Amino acid sequence: MKYDYDLFTIGGGSGGVRASRVSATMGARVAIAESDRFGGTCVNVGCIPKKLFSYAAHFREDFEVARSFGWTTGEPRFDWPTLLANKNREIARLNGIYEKLLRDAGVAIHRGRATVRDAHTVEIDGKAFTAQHILVATGSWPQVPAIVGREHAITSNEAFFLERLPQRALLVGGGYIAVEFASIFNGLGIETTLAYRGTHLLRGFDADLGSHLGEEMARKGVRVRLQANPIRVHADRSVDFADGTSSRYDLVMFATGRKPNTASLGLEGAGVALAEDGAVVVDAYSRTSAGSIWAIGDVTNRVNLTPVATAEGMWLARTLFGNQPTPVDHENVATAVFSDPNVSTVGLSEEVARERFGAIDVYKASFRALKHTLGERQDRTFMKLVVDGSSQRVVGAHMVGPDAGEIMQGIAVAVKLGATKAQFDATIGIHPTAAEEFVTMRNKAA
Ligand SMILES: Cc1cc2nc3c(=O)[nH]c(=O)nc-3n(C[C@H](O)[C@H](O)[C@H](O)COP(=O)(O)OP(=O)(O)OC[C@H]3O[C@@H](n4cnc5c(N)ncnc54)[C@H](O)[C@@H]3O)c2cc1C
C-alpha cells in the first residue's frame, strides 16, 4: 500500500465524523484526528446545548401562560447548576456516541492537533501519517472585534459553562447566535440588552423577519438597541458606546461572527488556496486547489449549518469512494433561529427574489396565536410567502413564531420540489394550527 490510509480527516465535528464514518462503511481505510471532543461545535458549544438552554428559558413564559388556563403553579424558581450539570451529562453521552460510531465503522482515531505537512501527509505531535486523500473539517471559531477591553467579554464558547448567571447581560451582535442567547438570558430572568450596530436584526434573512423578531423580543423584555456600537469594555464590565452612552453589566458577550479555523494548519504550504477571510476555497465537489486535499463544513464558509456539513460529508464519501461524484447542493436549505420567538426560513428572501426574478408576489400574515387568546399576552406570529411572478413557484417561506423550525421542515420539502402557490392553496390546512396559515394566505401584500 502506497499510503497509510485512503482518507485522513482533520476534525471530528459534524462534517468530519460523517465523512469518515460513511467512507469507512464504503470500504475505505480511514483515520480521523480530533484535538478536543468528538461532535465538534454543534454537540459541545453549539446547536445541542443551545437548544437545551432555550427549552429551559421558555418555561418561564409557559408558567405564566398556564395561569390563564386555570393552573396555579406557585412561584417558579430556577436553578442554573442543575441545568448545567444535566446538560454536561447529556453532552458527555453524545461525545461517547460519536466516538463509538467511528470505532464501530473501523475508523482509526488519533487524538491531538493535526497539521498538513504536504499534499499527502498529516502530522500529529511530530508523528507523520500518509493518506491518498486529506479532508480538512476543522470548523470555525468566534470572532471578537478588536476593541479595547475585549478580554473582559466572553463568546458563545464560554457561555455554555458559566459558573453562575449574571443579573445584567449585554449581548453584542445581531445574528442568530446573538438573538438566541439574548432570548435564553432573558427567559432565565436576566436583565438583557442586545446591542447591534445595524438597523435591523438577522442580516441576510428576509428583512421582515428581523423587524418582527426585534419587536417581539422587545415585547418579551429584551432591551433591543439598534445602531449601537460598543467601543470599550472596562474591567468592571461597564461598556462605552460610540454614541457617548455607557452602561454597566455583569456579563458582556460578543456574538459578532465566526472565522474559519485554518490558522497554522500548514494548508498554504501544501498548495491549498485560502480566501481573504481564511476560508478554504473549494469547487462544487469540495476539492481544494491541492487535488488530494478536500474541505467541508464551516471551514469552507459556504452554508454554516450542521446538516449542511454532514450532507457535504456524505456527498464527499460518495465522490471519493462510492464511484458517484456528487456536487454539493446548497439550494433551498431550511434553517431555524431558536430565539424567542423562533424564526425559520427556506428559500429566498423578498429582497433576493425581487433581484433575481423582477416580478414577484408576496403574501403576509400576522396574527395572535390561539394559545395566547385566554391571557394578556399580545405575542404575534408572522408568516410570509414569496412567489416568482411568472412561474408562480413559491421561492421563499418565512416565519416568526412558536415552533417555526418544526413547521418549516415540511414547507421546505414543497419548496425544494418547486411547488406553486396554487398547489399550496390546493392543500387543505390542519385546523386549528398556526401552520395552516401557510396554505390559506390569499391576499397579496406586494
Ligand atoms: C452557538 C452556536 C449555535 C449553533 N446552532 C446551530 C443550530 O441550531 N443548527 C445548526 O444547523 N447549526 C448550528 N450551529 C453551527 C454548527 O455548529 C456548525 O455549522 C457545525 O458544527 C459545523 O461543523 P464542522 O464539521 O464544519 O465543524 P465543527 O463541528 O466545528 O468541528 C470541527 C472540529 O475540528 C476540530 N479541530 C479543529 N482544528 C483541528 C486540528 N488542527 N486537529 C484536530 N482537530 C481539529 C475541533 O476541535 C472540532 O471538533 C451553531 C454554532 C454555534 C457556535
The ligand as a Tripos MOL2 file, in Angstrom:
@<TRIPOS>MOLECULE
LIG
   53    58     1     0     0
SMALL
NO_CHARGES

@<TRIPOS>ATOM
      1 C1        -23.5990   28.8550   19.3960 C.3       1 LIG1
      2 C2        -23.8230   28.0970   18.1180 C.ar      1 LIG1
      3 C3        -25.0730   27.5950   17.8300 C.ar      1 LIG1
      4 C4        -25.2900   26.8810   16.6660 C.ar      1 LIG1
      5 N1        -26.5530   26.4190   16.4180 N.ar      1 LIG1
      6 C5        -26.7930   25.7310   15.2910 C.ar      1 LIG1
      7 C6        -28.0880   25.2030   15.0400 C.ar      1 LIG1
      8 O1        -29.0190   25.3840   15.8250 O.2       1 LIG1
      9 N2        -28.2920   24.4990   13.9000 N.ar      1 LIG1
     10 C7        -27.2740   24.2820   13.0030 C.ar      1 LIG1
     11 O2        -27.5110   23.6150   11.9820 O.2       1 LIG1
     12 N3        -26.0390   24.7810   13.2090 N.ar      1 LIG1
     13 C8        -25.7790   25.4810   14.3380 C.ar      1 LIG1
     14 N4        -24.5160   25.9660   14.5710 N.ar      1 LIG1
     15 C9        -23.4800   25.7790   13.5350 C.3       1 LIG1
     16 C10       -22.8690   24.3860   13.6110 C.3       1 LIG1
     17 O3        -22.4090   24.1470   14.9180 O.3       1 LIG1
     18 C11       -21.7210   24.2800   12.6210 C.3       1 LIG1
     19 O4        -22.1800   24.6480   11.3390 O.3       1 LIG1
     20 C12       -21.1730   22.8670   12.5470 C.3       1 LIG1
     21 O5        -20.7120   22.4390   13.8020 O.3       1 LIG1
     22 C13       -20.0170   22.7990   11.5280 C.3       1 LIG1
     23 O6        -19.4740   21.5130   11.5110 O.3       1 LIG1
     24 P1        -17.9630   21.3050   11.0660 P.3       1 LIG1
     25 O7        -17.7570   19.8270   10.9760 O.co2     1 LIG1
     26 O8        -17.6490   22.1220    9.9020 O.co2     1 LIG1
     27 O9        -17.0840   21.9120   12.2600 O.3       1 LIG1
     28 P2        -17.1070   21.6380   13.8210 P.3       1 LIG1
     29 O10       -18.3450   20.9810   14.2570 O.co2     1 LIG1
     30 O11       -16.7560   22.9390   14.4520 O.co2     1 LIG1
     31 O12       -15.9320   20.6080   14.0410 O.3       1 LIG1
     32 C14       -14.5790   20.9510   13.8550 C.3       1 LIG1
     33 C15       -13.7560   20.0420   14.7400 C.3       1 LIG1
     34 O13       -12.3920   20.1110   14.3330 O.3       1 LIG1
     35 C16       -11.5600   20.0710   15.4820 C.3       1 LIG1
     36 N5        -10.2770   20.6470   15.0880 N.ar      1 LIG1
     37 C17       -10.0270   21.9210   14.6860 C.ar      1 LIG1
     38 N6         -8.7300   22.0400   14.3280 N.ar      1 LIG1
     39 C18        -8.1660   20.8170   14.4790 C.ar      1 LIG1
     40 C19        -6.8490   20.2940   14.2470 C.ar      1 LIG1
     41 N7         -5.8800   21.0770   13.7590 N.pl3     1 LIG1
     42 N8         -6.6150   18.9930   14.5420 N.ar      1 LIG1
     43 C20        -7.5900   18.1740   15.0280 C.ar      1 LIG1
     44 N9         -8.8700   18.6200   15.2520 N.ar      1 LIG1
     45 C21        -9.1390   19.9270   14.9630 C.ar      1 LIG1
     46 C22       -12.3340   20.8850   16.5050 C.3       1 LIG1
     47 O14       -11.9340   20.5890   17.8300 O.3       1 LIG1
     48 C23       -13.7750   20.4450   16.2030 C.3       1 LIG1
     49 O15       -14.1530   19.3390   16.9950 O.3       1 LIG1
     50 C24       -24.2410   26.6540   15.7520 C.ar      1 LIG1
     51 C25       -22.9590   27.1620   16.0370 C.ar      1 LIG1
     52 C26       -22.7540   27.8630   17.2030 C.ar      1 LIG1
     53 C27       -21.3860   28.4010   17.5030 C.3       1 LIG1
@<TRIPOS>BOND
     1     1     2 1
     2     2     3 ar
     3     2    52 ar
     4     3     4 ar
     5     4     5 ar
     6     4    50 ar
     7     5     6 ar
     8     6     7 ar
     9     6    13 1
    10     7     8 2
    11     7     9 ar
    12     9    10 ar
    13    10    11 2
    14    10    12 ar
    15    12    13 ar
    16    13    14 ar
    17    14    15 1
    18    14    50 ar
    19    15    16 1
    20    16    17 1
    21    16    18 1
    22    18    19 1
    23    18    20 1
    24    20    21 1
    25    20    22 1
    26    22    23 1
    27    23    24 1
    28    24    25 2
    29    24    26 1
    30    24    27 1
    31    27    28 1
    32    28    29 2
    33    28    30 1
    34    28    31 1
    35    31    32 1
    36    32    33 1
    37    33    34 1
    38    33    48 1
    39    34    35 1
    40    35    36 1
    41    35    46 1
    42    36    37 ar
    43    36    45 ar
    44    37    38 ar
    45    38    39 ar
    46    39    40 ar
    47    39    45 ar
    48    40    41 1
    49    40    42 ar
    50    42    43 ar
    51    43    44 ar
    52    44    45 ar
    53    46    47 1
    54    46    48 1
    55    48    49 1
    56    50    51 ar
    57    51    52 ar
    58    52    53 1
@<TRIPOS>SUBSTRUCTURE
     1 LIG1         1 GROUP 0 **** ****
